[in-house]
Amino acid sequence: MILTVLLSLMMMAGLFLMLWGGVGFIQDKRFFSSAPKEELAVIPDTMPERFRGQHVVGWIMIACSVLLMAGAVVIGAWDGIRNGFTFGQLFLRFVIMLLGLKAFDIGFFDWVLLCNQGFGFFAHYYPAVKDVLGTYLFGYNRMTHLAQITGIFPLSAVIAWICTLL
Protein backbone atom coordinates (compact mmCIF):
# COMPACT_ATOMS: atom_id res chain seq x y z
CA MET A 1 0.00 0.00 0.00
CA ILE A 2 2.87 2.38 0.77
CA LEU A 3 4.33 1.81 -2.69
CA THR A 4 0.93 2.52 -4.26
CA VAL A 5 0.74 5.87 -2.46
CA LEU A 6 4.33 6.71 -3.46
CA LEU A 7 3.55 5.84 -7.08
CA SER A 8 0.47 8.07 -6.90
CA LEU A 9 2.67 10.91 -5.66
CA MET A 10 5.09 10.20 -8.49
CA MET A 11 2.23 10.54 -10.99
CA MET A 12 1.09 13.77 -9.34
CA ALA A 13 4.60 15.20 -9.64
CA GLY A 14 4.60 14.21 -13.31
CA LEU A 15 1.26 15.88 -13.93
CA PHE A 16 2.44 19.09 -12.26
CA LEU A 17 5.65 19.02 -14.29
CA MET A 18 3.53 18.67 -17.43
CA LEU A 19 1.37 21.64 -16.48
CA TRP A 20 4.38 23.75 -15.59
CA GLY A 21 6.16 22.85 -18.83
CA GLY A 22 3.13 23.73 -20.95
CA VAL A 23 1.94 26.82 -19.09
CA GLY A 24 5.25 28.26 -17.97
CA PHE A 25 7.64 27.39 -20.75
CA ILE A 26 5.98 26.33 -24.01
CA GLN A 27 3.19 28.90 -23.62
CA ASP A 28 1.09 27.92 -26.61
CA LYS A 29 -2.69 28.31 -26.47
CA ARG A 30 -3.15 24.84 -27.99
CA PHE A 31 -2.17 23.42 -24.58
CA PHE A 32 -5.12 25.20 -22.96
CA SER A 33 -7.90 23.27 -24.66
CA SER A 34 -9.35 22.27 -21.27
CA ALA A 35 -9.15 25.80 -19.81
CA PRO A 36 -12.33 27.77 -19.09
CA LYS A 37 -13.60 29.90 -21.98
CA GLU A 38 -13.11 33.03 -19.86
CA GLU A 39 -9.42 32.27 -19.61
CA LEU A 40 -9.06 31.33 -23.26
CA ALA A 41 -10.55 34.66 -24.26
CA VAL A 42 -7.79 36.70 -22.59
CA ILE A 43 -4.63 34.68 -23.25
CA PRO A 44 -2.70 35.23 -26.49
CA ASP A 45 -2.18 32.40 -28.97
CA THR A 46 1.56 32.32 -28.26
CA MET A 47 3.95 34.23 -26.04
CA PRO A 48 7.46 35.33 -26.96
CA GLU A 49 10.31 33.46 -25.32
CA ARG A 50 11.51 35.09 -22.10
CA PHE A 51 14.90 33.48 -22.62
CA ARG A 52 16.57 31.56 -25.41
CA GLY A 53 15.60 27.89 -25.34
CA GLN A 54 12.53 28.42 -23.15
CA HIS A 55 10.30 26.26 -25.37
CA VAL A 56 12.92 23.50 -25.45
CA VAL A 57 12.97 23.49 -21.63
CA GLY A 58 9.18 23.15 -21.67
CA TRP A 59 9.27 20.20 -24.06
CA ILE A 60 11.95 18.52 -21.95
CA MET A 61 9.77 19.02 -18.86
CA ILE A 62 6.79 17.46 -20.64
CA ALA A 63 8.89 14.51 -21.84
CA CYS A 64 10.15 13.97 -18.29
CA SER A 65 6.61 14.17 -16.95
CA VAL A 66 5.39 11.51 -19.37
CA LEU A 67 8.30 9.28 -18.38
CA LEU A 68 7.59 9.89 -14.69
CA MET A 69 3.92 8.97 -14.98
CA ALA A 70 4.54 5.98 -17.28
CA GLY A 71 7.33 4.88 -14.95
CA ALA A 72 4.92 4.87 -12.02
CA VAL A 73 2.57 2.55 -13.90
CA VAL A 74 5.43 0.27 -14.98
CA ILE A 75 6.87 0.10 -11.44
CA GLY A 76 3.40 -0.60 -10.05
CA ALA A 77 2.86 -3.38 -12.58
CA TRP A 78 6.34 -4.85 -12.14
CA ASP A 79 6.06 -4.87 -8.35
CA GLY A 80 2.62 -6.45 -8.51
CA ILE A 81 3.76 -9.17 -10.89
CA ARG A 82 6.92 -9.82 -8.85
CA ASN A 83 4.92 -10.15 -5.64
CA GLY A 84 2.25 -12.38 -7.18
CA PHE A 85 -0.64 -9.89 -6.94
CA THR A 86 -4.02 -11.16 -8.02
CA PHE A 87 -6.12 -9.37 -10.62
CA GLY A 88 -8.10 -7.72 -7.82
CA GLN A 89 -4.99 -6.44 -6.06
CA LEU A 90 -3.54 -5.03 -9.27
CA PHE A 91 -6.89 -3.50 -10.19
CA LEU A 92 -7.15 -1.85 -6.79
CA ARG A 93 -3.58 -0.52 -7.03
CA PHE A 94 -4.22 1.14 -10.38
CA VAL A 95 -7.62 2.48 -9.33
CA ILE A 96 -6.02 4.08 -6.26
CA MET A 97 -3.18 5.54 -8.33
CA LEU A 98 -5.43 6.97 -11.03
CA LEU A 99 -8.15 8.22 -8.69
CA GLY A 100 -5.43 9.88 -6.60
CA LEU A 101 -4.13 11.57 -9.74
CA LYS A 102 -7.65 12.73 -10.63
CA ALA A 103 -8.22 14.04 -7.10
CA PHE A 104 -4.95 15.98 -7.40
CA ASP A 105 -6.10 17.40 -10.72
CA ILE A 106 -9.45 18.54 -9.31
CA GLY A 107 -8.25 19.60 -5.87
CA PHE A 108 -4.94 21.22 -6.70
CA PHE A 109 -5.10 22.32 -10.33
CA ASP A 110 -8.74 23.33 -10.47
CA TRP A 111 -9.45 24.49 -6.93
CA VAL A 112 -6.11 25.88 -5.73
CA LEU A 113 -4.37 27.09 -8.89
CA LEU A 114 -7.34 28.02 -11.06
CA CYS A 115 -10.18 29.03 -8.77
CA ASN A 116 -8.23 30.54 -5.89
CA GLN A 117 -5.25 31.87 -7.85
CA GLY A 118 -3.02 29.74 -5.66
CA PHE A 119 0.53 31.00 -5.63
CA GLY A 120 -0.31 33.30 -8.56
CA PHE A 121 0.72 30.44 -10.86
CA PHE A 122 -1.32 31.23 -13.98
CA ALA A 123 -1.21 34.99 -13.43
CA HIS A 124 2.59 34.86 -13.21
CA TYR A 125 2.85 33.52 -16.76
CA TYR A 126 -0.31 35.16 -18.13
CA PRO A 127 -1.02 38.41 -16.26
CA ALA A 128 -4.24 38.94 -18.27
CA VAL A 129 -5.95 36.01 -16.53
CA LYS A 130 -5.68 37.55 -13.05
CA ASP A 131 -9.03 39.31 -13.35
CA VAL A 132 -10.79 36.27 -14.83
CA LEU A 133 -9.80 33.55 -12.36
CA GLY A 134 -12.08 32.94 -9.41
CA THR A 135 -14.04 30.40 -7.40
CA TYR A 136 -16.98 30.70 -9.79
CA LEU A 137 -14.94 28.64 -12.29
CA PHE A 138 -14.86 25.54 -10.08
CA GLY A 139 -16.72 22.75 -11.80
CA TYR A 140 -16.63 24.29 -15.27
CA ASN A 141 -15.27 20.96 -16.56
CA ARG A 142 -17.22 18.57 -14.33
CA MET A 143 -18.50 16.46 -17.22
CA THR A 144 -14.96 15.89 -18.46
CA HIS A 145 -13.88 14.93 -14.94
CA LEU A 146 -16.81 12.53 -14.58
CA ALA A 147 -15.98 10.90 -17.91
CA GLN A 148 -12.34 10.52 -16.89
CA ILE A 149 -13.25 9.10 -13.47
CA THR A 150 -15.59 6.62 -15.14
CA GLY A 151 -12.82 5.63 -17.55
CA ILE A 152 -10.39 4.92 -14.71
CA PHE A 153 -12.16 1.67 -13.81
CA PRO A 154 -12.01 -0.05 -17.22
CA LEU A 155 -8.48 1.27 -17.79
CA SER A 156 -7.36 -0.15 -14.44
CA ALA A 157 -9.03 -3.46 -15.30
CA VAL A 158 -7.20 -3.64 -18.65
CA ILE A 159 -3.82 -2.84 -17.06
CA ALA A 160 -4.44 -5.40 -14.29
CA TRP A 161 -5.53 -8.00 -16.83
CA ILE A 162 -2.37 -7.43 -18.93
CA CYS A 163 -0.28 -7.79 -15.77
CA THR A 164 -1.92 -11.13 -14.93
CA LEU A 165 -1.03 -12.40 -18.41
CA LEU A 166 2.68 -11.65 -17.91
Secondary structure, DSSP 8 states (H G I E B T S, - for coil): -HHHHHHHHHHHHHHHHHHHIIIIII-BGGGGTTS-HHHHHHS-SB---SSTTHHHHHHHHHHHHHHHHHHHHHHHHHHHHHTT--HHHHHHHHHHHHHHHHHHIIIIIIIIIIIS-GGGHHHHH-GGGTTT-SGGGTTTTHHHHHHHHHHHHHHHHHHHHHHHH-
